[in-house]
Amino acid sequence: MKVTIKTIFVFAIFMLNGNSVLAVEQATPNAVKSKTVIVVRHAEKLSDGTRDPALSEKGTIRATALIKALPKLSFSQAIASNYQRTQLTLKPIAEANNITISIVGTADGLQEHVTQIVELVNASDENSIVAGHSNTVSLIISALGGPKITPLTESDYGDLYLLTIEETGEVRLEKRHFGK
């Protein structure tokens, strides 16, 4: 749903001593609609030697901590890659918001993967949460109009990037941390 700001005129005619007086009240909503996009890297993964490991015990605890880090936000969509570690990271928050996780594949390359994520985010006027990888988080943030950030390393876990996207197109970025 797209919200536009309109000026509303309320006219009231009052009769004073037989004379008509036109009183005009002008009300202009001053709030601009915005949406929030949370971008996180998947939580800690098992070191099982496979290409698609599940989350470790520590990663499962961190994924649950994501709900506590965002108690006042509700989401209309959760977006993950085709790797189970991103999906498992979003599973607790998706269940809490009663939404399914949209899977965006990586087979066509990183740029196409990022492009498809941005298309899903832009197609919604509501809040979104995205779980990426150490090599995609910074690309996703930039593609959404956020500032360039330092790419994550293989040992970076728990960073949460909160992008506020105003209806005007202005994007603000706030970095937080979740889990232990």
NORMOBEL-V680012 format. One line per field, one symbol per residue. ss: DSSP state (~ for helix, > for strand, _ for the rest). A space follows every 10 residues. Layout:
ss = ???
This chain:
ss = ______>>>> >>>>>>__>> >>>>>>>>__ ___>>>>>>> >___>_____ ____>_~~~~ ~~~~~~~~~_ ______>>>> >__~~~~~~~ ~~~~~~____ >>>>_____~ ~~~~~~~~~~ ~~_____>>> >>____~~~~ ~~~_______ ________>> >>>>>>____ >>>>>>>___
